[in-house]
């Protein structure tokens, strides 16, 4: 996704051209992620999982296009943009939810209902506000770099909570990811 955004931003965002510095950082981070996830994760490319893999690639392209589109929106409140996005998405999913879940047949339990409200407010509402704020202030390339941080956090959580192995190549991968982010985001003064 970060590489897609870098390429699209070059063509569609006036102040985000591809530079050697930015491309080096994005590619270094990408190679770090590849090393971190390991070759066994890439051993089943194509084959039985082809359509699922294609869907993942399509999702990254859609997410990339969305961040470019968000940056190109006319000046408007991030609260309005975030609210509009959530309302439009809810309206599109409402008929599907009615047909699939048939909410009138479900038993109401307050604990799961509270969890849904918390997820809606924080994981959707607040996250949407943060998304629009960052894209409009810093640009889509800056925001896309979060996708390189996620594997770092997953690695740390795996080591801490699941006892996963820490090997030298993983340290190299972490260094490459963090260095790639630093290089791509360095602002020239």
Secondary structure by P-SEA (a helix, b strand, c coil): caaaaaaaaacccccccccaaaaaaaaaaaaaaaaaacccccccccccaaaaaaaaaaaaaaaaaaaaaaaacccccaaaaaaaaaaaaaaaaaaaaaaacccccbbbbaaaaaaaaaaaacccaaaaaaaaaaaaacccccccccccaaaaaaaaaaaacccccccaaaaaaaaaaaaaaaaaacccc
